[in-house]
Amino acid sequence: MKAVWKNTVIAESDATVMVEGNHYFPAASVNQQFISFSNHKTSCAWKGQASYYSLIVDGELNPDAAWYYAEPKEAAANIKGYVAFWKGVQVS
């Protein structure tokens, strides 16, 4: 699987985990040069608190376009250390 934004591969892995229609990529497969800190957080009743990253490609910012669960609830323990994408990031 590849996560692509602005014709740039943000993440690539054969070991994604599918949850609720989203591919979660192992954190080690994410190209850190395109990742930027975000202080945005949301919560999910069964997964826990999600933290976000913004993406920067060619000087263009895509705020809060990736999310992860640093300390997921037990039901979502299989996505600890994984990152998912949205906001125009094409996953295929």
Buried (B, 14 or more C-beta within 10 A) or exposed (E): BBBBBBEBEBBBBEEBBEBEEBBBBBBEBBBEEBBBEBEEEEEBEEBBEBBBBBBBBEEEEBEBBBBBBEEBEEEBEEBBBBBBBBBEBEBE
